[in-house]
Amino acid sequence: MSGELLFSPTALPPSERRKALFALLVVTSVWGATFIWMKQALNALETEINTQGRFQVIAILVAARFLVAALVMYFTFSRARSALQDSQQWKGGLILGGIMFVGFVTQMIGLEEISPSVSAFLTSLYVVFTALISMFFTKSRPTRTLLVGVLLATFGAGFIQGPPHLTWGLGEILTVICAVFFALHIIFTQKITQEVDPIGVTLTSFLVVAVGSIVLLIFAGGGRSLEQWSMVFKDGVFLQVLCLGIGGSFFCLLLLNIYQRYLNPIQAAIIYALEPVWATMYGLSLGLDEWTGWILLGGGALFVGNIVVEIFTNADEEE
């Protein structure tokens, strides 16, 4: 498959394209809530974090989240169950799930060393990496409109919580690697969901992330007792894990796999960068964040970036 074809969205009439845009906007709104759910779960597990380590606790939460998502997929869609017998679905799931898994792991380890604001900024670089990798494969530059959107989205996502204070170390490097893999996930989603059933590959990718998290946890010396896994059922954790699994993984990644193929991957990355805007709005409403001018500046840059891309992309297509 050529690079141009790899990054060519599936043709859609304007009304269906708008449906795809709306679907991905809904994805970002739910992803924004996952920050709150994860924070609530970690707050309820402070004792376990102090005794077992933050890495092991997060690995259990990630494994539980994707197991919940996989179970919901399995019992909701007969096509998902059929995918378990399809080697192509497993191939696609291994690629997408493997990329997601590496992204989650590097982000988890990086968070041990750096602040959440620095992590958010460096993770937002996936928008830039999506553009760079697209340029590499297609041997062509994105349009000026998309480049402006990339810059605005990266600035907005990185600075919405204030300017990050970078001191390059292992945590920062791992988080940049995380951003590269999140960009690869966007790009390979574009390719794979045009070749195989998005519903089937969603289930296989969930299973890959869940099993990968469990294996990594065991290698790290944890996950070998039911007592440790019982933290998932603790008050203040179980409901959050269900929300993460059903909302953040099942609902969001299913919509992403179905609809992202109808958009340019760079445009999709710019839309996904709205995630911290939603997270900040939820945090403000719940009293978890405080209002600053950076919220207006960063959120405004993200909003303008998406508006510019949508308006001028439509104008280019009509022309």
Secondary structure, DSSP 8 states (H G I E B T S, - for coil): --HHHHT------HHHHHHHHHHHHHHHHHHHHHHHHHHHHHHHTHHHHHHH-HHHHHHHHHHHHHHHHHHHHHHH-HHHHHHTT-HHHHHHHHHHHHHHHHHHHHHHHHHTTS-HHHHHHHHTTHHHHHHHHHHHHHTS---HHHHHHHHHHHHHHHHTT-------SHHHHHHHHHHHHHHHHHHHHHHHTTTS-HHHHHHHHHHHHHHHHHHHHHHTT-S-SHHHHGGGGSTTTHHHHHHIIIIIIIIHHHHHHHHGGGS-HHHHHHHHTTHHHHHHHHHHHTTSS---HHHHHHHHHHHHHHHHHHHHHHHHHH-
